[in-house]
Amino acid sequence: MSNAPDPRRRPSAVKTLDHTVAAVPLLQGRVLLHEHTQPIPRPRPALDDDLGGVVMTGPNADARAFQLRADVGFTGTLLIDSAAYTTYTATAERPFMAPPDELFATVHDSLNFQKARGASAALTPTGYIPPANSLALKAVLREANRIERADTLVSLPIDATWLNRENISQLIAVCAKIRHPKAVILFRQFDPLEQAKDIPANLRRLFTEVEHMSLLRTDLAALDVMAHGALCAGIGVRSSLRHAIPPDEKAQTGKRGGGPTYPHVLMPQLMCFKGAESLSTLYANADPAACACEECNGRGLDRFFLSDGETRREADSHNIFTWSEWVSDMASYRAGTERKAWWRNKCAAAVDRYALENQRIGQGATPRSGFQAPAPLKAWATLPITP
């Protein structure tokens, strides 16, 4: 990976791209990694220079992004997402949140600041757009179209219900009128795509009917939209960065009683993220599924049931190596029907493996035992291939 730091020199400055440098060609075809801002930025050898990049996400994202550029020596594609939508709800009067310490700051100041800290393109600081709040959504359209620069990506942090059959047509109509590229971020507790049966199909419809759409802060839905014409997408390094929750809600977890948290592991054959604690239980009396990625090198996937930093690093690396390989495979197929068919067949093969894996380990596919194919994966495996 060419983005590893050169120990012989430390960059003295971060190169800032002019606001006239268009965002679309810089982001086209990339699947980015959403990074936390808590740990010190580190090189990610699993990221592909030509097809990947980083979204630094959360409080102090600008400072961590600058560190990634200046201290780590990262030269790849980089976005800065301060995640204003986690604390601010968009209104008809103010869809964008200005920096809290700048009384007279404008959205242009926010965009310029991101670029000064090393961002390749700039994300609007859009607030969370609640269910059916048409006035807030239209306000984003109004204010976004006032932005006179080529480097801007309009963030659309929407509740997942905007993808229901009652709201999808309006969402498509508004997105089509925004003249900048768009970046959708879905909100709901747990997996937003599981909130309603029609959401996976309607998400595809949005990305098929509107050009220059991106899906950020998500999971393998990133690959589904990429197969169906997305500009770019972003996968969270941890489960908390694979969706977002409304500002007035506290994150719910399936874990009771607190205690240590363990990594979520991407299963290559089953194409799902599974908690390390659950994997340890499932494989307690059977040989674990193994992985051949560069991080695992044939080792079992039950080994991540530890809460230390090194285990977390290994799990992250395994996940990135796994989905990065799929991104590379996808890029080898021609955009359009050929790529869509490849993705559908891959998802269908994964769904078929669930019964085989459960049989191998002597488990049944029930909520209390065995592996269960996620609803979005089953949808991707069965939705029709459109021209």
C-alpha positions in Angstrom: 0.0 0.0 0.0 1.5 3.3 -1.1 -0.3 5.2 1.7 2.0 3.9 4.5 4.1 6.7 6.0 7.7 7.2 4.9 9.8 7.1 8.1 12.5 9.3 6.4 10.4 12.4 6.2 7.4 14.1 7.8 5.1 16.1 5.5 5.4 19.8 6.4 1.9 20.7 5.0 -1.3 19.2 3.8 -2.1 19.8 0.1 -5.5 21.5 -0.2 -7.5 21.0 -3.4 -9.2 24.1 -4.8 -13.0 24.2 -4.5 -13.2 24.1 -8.3 -11.8 20.6 -8.4 -14.9 18.5 -9.0 -15.9 15.8 -6.4 -17.4 13.3 -8.8 -14.2 12.1 -10.6 -12.4 12.0 -7.3 -15.0 9.7 -5.7 -16.2 7.7 -8.7 -16.2 3.9 -8.0 -14.7 4.1 -4.5 -15.8 2.3 -1.4 -14.5 4.3 1.6 -13.8 3.2 5.2 -15.6 5.2 7.9 -13.0 5.6 10.7 -13.6 6.6 14.3 -12.0 9.7 15.6 -11.2 8.3 19.1 -8.1 6.3 18.3 -5.0 7.8 16.7 -5.2 7.4 12.9 -3.3 4.5 11.6 -2.4 3.1 8.1 -4.9 0.6 6.7 -2.9 -1.7 4.4 -6.1 -3.5 3.4 -7.4 -0.4 1.6 -7.0 -0.3 -2.1 -5.5 3.0 -3.3 -7.5 3.0 -6.6 -10.8 1.8 -5.2 -10.8 2.9 -1.6 -10.3 5.8 0.8 -11.3 7.1 4.2 -14.1 9.0 5.8 -13.0 10.4 9.2 -16.3 10.4 11.2 -17.4 12.1 14.4 -16.3 14.8 16.8 -12.8 16.1 16.0 -12.9 14.5 12.6 -11.1 17.5 11.1 -8.2 17.2 13.5 -7.9 13.4 13.0 -8.1 13.9 9.3 -5.2 16.4 9.4 -3.2 13.9 11.5 -3.9 11.2 9.0 -2.6 13.4 6.2 0.3 15.1 8.0 1.5 12.5 10.5 0.6 9.2 8.9 1.3 10.4 5.4 -2.0 9.3 3.9 -2.3 10.5 0.3 -5.5 8.8 -0.7 -9.1 10.0 -1.1 -10.4 11.5 2.2 -13.7 12.9 3.4 -14.4 14.6 6.7 -17.8 13.9 8.3 -18.2 15.8 11.6 -21.6 14.0 11.9 -23.6 17.1 12.7 -26.7 14.9 12.2 -26.0 13.1 15.5 -26.7 16.2 17.5 -28.7 18.5 15.2 -32.0 18.0 13.5 -32.6 19.9 10.2 -35.4 22.5 10.1 -37.1 24.3 7.3 -35.2 27.4 8.3 -31.8 25.8 9.0 -31.1 22.5 7.3 -27.3 22.9 7.8 -25.6 23.3 11.2 -23.0 26.0 11.4 -19.9 25.5 13.5 -21.0 26.1 17.1 -18.0 28.3 17.9 -18.6 30.6 14.9 -21.5 33.0 15.4 -21.6 34.2 11.8 -20.2 31.1 10.1 -21.7 29.9 6.8 -21.9 26.6 5.2 -19.1 27.8 2.9 -16.9 28.3 5.9 -17.6 24.7 7.0 -16.8 23.4 3.5 -13.6 25.5 3.2 -12.4 24.3 6.6 -12.8 20.6 5.6 -10.7 21.2 2.5 -8.0 23.0 4.6 -7.8 20.0 6.8 -7.1 17.7 3.9 -10.5 16.6 2.6 -10.6 15.6 -1.1 -14.2 16.8 -1.3 -16.5 18.6 1.2 -19.7 17.3 2.9 -22.4 19.7 3.9 -23.1 19.7 7.6 -26.8 18.6 7.2 -28.9 17.9 10.2 -30.9 14.7 10.6 -34.0 14.7 8.4 -36.9 13.1 10.4 -39.6 10.9 9.0 -41.9 12.7 6.5 -40.5 16.1 7.3 -40.9 17.4 3.8 -40.1 21.0 4.7 -36.7 20.1 6.1 -35.9 17.9 3.0 -36.9 20.7 0.6 -34.8 23.2 2.7 -31.8 21.0 2.0 -32.6 21.2 -1.7 -33.0 25.0 -1.5 -29.8 25.7 0.4 -27.7 23.1 -1.5 -28.5 24.6 -4.9 -27.2 28.0 -3.6 -23.7 26.5 -3.2 -21.5 27.6 -6.1 -18.6 25.1 -6.0 -17.7 21.9 -7.6 -16.2 20.0 -4.7 -19.3 19.6 -2.6 -21.2 16.4 -1.6 -24.7 17.1 -0.2 -25.2 15.0 2.9 -28.7 13.6 3.3 -29.0 12.0 6.8 -32.5 10.6 6.4 -34.7 8.3 8.6 -35.1 4.9 6.9 -38.8 5.5 6.5 -38.0 7.9 3.7 -37.5 4.7 1.7 -41.0 3.3 2.4 -43.4 3.2 -0.5 -45.3 6.2 0.9 -42.2 8.5 0.8 -39.8 7.2 -1.8 -41.2 9.1 -4.8 -40.9 12.4 -3.0 -37.3 11.6 -1.9 -36.4 10.7 -5.5 -38.0 13.9 -6.8 -36.1 16.1 -4.3 -32.8 14.3 -4.9 -33.1 14.7 -8.6 -33.4 18.4 -8.3 -30.2 18.8 -6.1 -27.5 19.7 -8.7 -24.6 18.5 -6.5 -23.7 14.8 -5.9 -25.6 13.4 -2.9 -24.6 11.2 0.1 -27.4 9.3 1.9 -26.9 8.3 5.5 -29.7 6.0 6.9 -31.0 6.3 10.4 -32.6 3.7 12.6 -31.8 1.5 15.5 -29.9 -1.6 14.3 -30.0 -2.3 10.5 -32.1 0.4 8.7 -32.6 -2.0 5.7 -34.5 -4.4 8.0 -37.1 -1.8 9.1 -39.5 -2.6 6.2 -39.7 -5.2 3.5 -39.6 -2.7 0.6 -36.6 -0.7 1.8 -33.8 -2.7 -0.1 -35.7 -2.4 -3.4 -36.6 1.2 -2.9 -33.0 2.1 -2.0 -32.0 0.5 -5.3 -34.7 2.5 -7.1 -33.3 5.7 -5.7 -29.8 5.0 -6.9 -31.0 3.8 -10.3 -33.2 6.9 -11.0 -31.0 9.6 -9.6 -27.4 10.2 -10.8 -24.4 10.8 -8.6 -25.8 9.2 -5.5 -23.7 7.8 -2.7 -24.5 5.8 0.4 -22.3 6.4 3.4 -22.0 5.0 6.9 -23.4 1.6 6.0 -22.5 -2.1 5.7 -22.7 -4.4 2.7 -25.5 -2.2 1.4 -22.6 -0.2 0.1 -21.8 -3.0 -2.4 -25.4 -3.4 -3.5 -25.7 0.3 -4.4 -22.3 0.2 -6.1 -23.4 -2.7 -8.3 -26.4 -0.5 -9.2 -24.7 2.6 -10.3 -23.7 4.5 -7.1 -21.1 7.2 -7.3 -19.3 5.9 -4.2 -20.1 4.3 -0.8 -18.7 4.0 2.7 -18.6 1.1 5.1 -18.1 1.6 8.8 -15.1 0.2 10.5 -17.3 -0.7 13.6 -21.0 -1.5 13.9 -21.7 2.0 15.3 -20.5 3.5 12.1 -22.6 1.3 9.9 -25.8 3.3 10.5 -26.8 6.3 12.6 -29.5 7.0 15.2 -31.6 10.1 15.7 -30.2 12.9 17.9 -32.8 12.3 20.6 -32.3 8.6 20.9 -29.8 6.5 22.8 -28.2 3.6 20.9 -29.8 0.2 21.6 -27.8 -2.9 21.7 -28.6 -6.6 21.8 -26.3 -7.0 24.7 -27.8 -7.1 28.3 -26.1 -5.9 31.4 -23.2 -4.0 29.9 -19.7 -5.5 30.1 -16.9 -5.6 27.5 -17.7 -5.2 23.8 -16.2 -7.5 21.1 -15.6 -7.1 17.4 -18.2 -7.9 14.8 -16.7 -10.2 12.2 -17.5 -10.3 8.5 -18.2 -13.9 7.5 -16.7 -14.3 3.9 -18.9 -17.3 2.9 -22.1 -16.1 4.6 -21.7 -12.4 3.7 -22.8 -11.1 7.1 -21.3 -9.4 10.1 -21.5 -11.6 13.2 -20.6 -10.7 16.8 -17.4 -12.4 18.1 -19.2 -13.6 21.2 -21.9 -15.3 19.1 -19.3 -16.9 16.9 -17.5 -18.3 19.9 -20.8 -19.9 21.0 -21.8 -21.2 17.6 -18.4 -22.9 17.0 -17.9 -24.1 20.6 -18.4 -27.8 19.5 -17.4 -27.6 15.9 -14.5 -26.5 13.7 -14.8 -22.8 13.1 -15.1 -21.3 9.6 -11.7 -20.2 8.5 -10.6 -17.3 6.4 -7.9 -17.0 3.7 -7.5 -13.2 3.8 -4.0 -11.6 4.4 -4.8 -11.0 8.0 -6.3 -14.4 8.8 -4.1 -16.6 6.6 -6.3 -19.7 7.1 -7.1 -19.1 10.8 -10.5 -19.6 12.3 -13.0 -16.8 12.7 -13.8 -17.7 16.3 -10.6 -16.2 17.6 -11.9 -12.6 18.0 -13.7 -13.2 21.3 -11.4 -10.8 23.1 -11.8 -7.1 24.0 -8.1 -6.0 23.7 -6.9 -3.5 21.2 -4.8 -5.9 19.1 -7.7 -8.3 18.6 -9.9 -5.3 17.6 -7.2 -4.3 15.1 -7.0 -7.8 13.6 -10.8 -8.0 13.3 -11.0 -4.6 11.6 -8.2 -5.6 9.2 -9.9 -8.9 8.4 -13.2 -7.1 7.6 -11.5 -4.5 5.4 -9.5 -7.1 3.5 -12.7 -9.2 2.9 -14.9 -6.5 1.5 -12.1 -4.8 -0.3 -11.5 -8.0 -2.3 -15.2 -8.0 -3.2 -15.0 -4.3 -4.4 -12.0 -5.3 -6.5 -13.9 -8.3 -7.9 -16.9 -6.1 -8.7 -14.7 -3.6 -10.6 -13.6 -6.3 -12.9 -17.1 -6.6 -14.3 -18.6 -4.2 -16.7 -21.0 -1.6 -15.1 -24.6 -2.5 -15.8 -26.3 -5.8 -16.2 -23.0 -7.8 -16.0 -22.1 -6.3 -12.6 -25.6 -6.6 -11.2 -25.7 -10.3 -12.2 -22.4 -10.9 -10.5 -23.6 -9.3 -7.3 -27.0 -11.1 -7.4 -25.3 -14.5 -7.9 -22.8 -13.9 -5.1 -25.6 -13.0 -2.7 -27.7 -16.0 -3.8 -24.7 -18.3 -3.3 -24.2 -16.9 0.2 -27.8 -17.5 1.2 -27.6 -21.1 0.1 -24.5 -21.6 2.3 -26.5 -20.9 5.5 -28.2 -24.3 5.5 -24.9 -26.0 4.7 -23.0 -24.3 7.5 -25.8 -25.0 10.1 -25.8 -28.6 9.0 -22.0 -28.8 9.3 -22.0 -27.5 12.9 -25.1 -29.4 14.0 -27.3 -26.3 14.4 -30.8 -25.3 13.2 -31.5 -21.8 11.8 -33.6 -20.5 14.7 -33.3 -17.2 16.7 -31.6 -19.2 19.5 -29.3 -21.4 17.4 -27.5 -21.4 14.1 -26.9 -18.8 11.4 -29.8 -16.9 9.9 -29.5 -15.1 6.6 -30.2 -11.4 7.0 -33.3 -10.1 5.3 -31.3 -7.6 3.1 -29.0 -10.3 1.9 -32.0 -12.4 0.9 -33.5 -9.4 -0.9 -30.3 -8.8 -2.8 -30.3 -12.5 -3.8 -33.8 -12.4 -5.2 -34.6 -8.9 -6.5 -34.8 -8.8 -10.3 -31.8 -7.7 -12.4 -32.9 -4.5 -14.2 -31.3 -3.2 -17.4 
